[in-house]
Amino acid sequence: MQLTHGDAAEAYAGFVAELRQQPTPDAAAQRAVQLARKLFTCRGATIWVMGSRRMPVAQASTDPDLVAGIRDNVPDRRQGVAWTCLTDEHVVRVDDFHDDPRWPDLVATIRHKTSLRSAIGYPLTVARESFGALVIYSDVPGEFAGETSPLGAIFAVHLALALQSARATERVTHLEHALLTNRRIGTAIGILMAHHQVTEEHAFDLLRTSSQRENVKLAAIAERVVHTGGMS
């Protein structure tokens, strides 16, 4: 990594501003790994999250084929930089995969299947809420020693805050959509009650039956009722 403290301050300002414009956590994560590779001039970066059965899953990566190649050749993924970072929630560094005694199955695969030599992982947490782990890797041994660790840690803090913001925005968007949908369904029920002189329960049954018969979402049927004043 060849990023100085002065460069970092300027780069992070643009980094945070750009990530806050991303519409979803996945979009923010994908942009973040691209920026990580650019800012730290490293081989690549991946953001890992804990998936089902407590298996690390790559949310975003600059090199998905590399990640998939390692994953497919290691039956037990509960090992390595990402796993340790996610479970222990502390920075994990590998100075040289050729000499590292940890995780022998994974290290053997990395040595024989890739040109990777070093890596460092940062937990992405805000107020004890996990947003995954950022793993940066290089083909150069010892790439992440010295001042690179604190610079990367600052990068990870900004990233975690950006992911938290993106997740909150997505939740608000979903809630607003659900509220609007519920209102439209309520309006449609009212229209059907008045048009057919039926109870609220019967009007809802009309919507549900039409939805099932046409294999169309109930919200879409309700929208049609609101626009046309009837079921047809």
Salt bridges, closest charged atoms under 4 A:
GLU18 OE2 - ARG31 NE 2.29
ASP63 OD2 - ARG43 NH2 3.38
ASP72 OD1 - ARG71 NE 3.15
ASP76 OD1 - ARG78 NE 3.23
ASP88 OD2 - HIS90 NE2 3.55
ASP95 OD1 - ARG93 NE 2.89
ASP96 OD2 - ARG117 NH2 2.75
ASP100 OD2 - ARG102 NH2 2.71
GLU129 OE2 - ARG167 NH1 3.13
GLU129 OE2 - ARG171 NH2 3.87
ASP139 OD1 - ARG43 NH1 2.89
GLU147 OE1 - HIS5 NE2 3.44
ASP205 OD1 - ARG208 NH2 2.60
GLU214 OE2 - ARG224 NH2 2.88
GLU223 OE2 - ARG184 NH2 2.85
GLU223 OE2 - HIS227 NE2 3.01
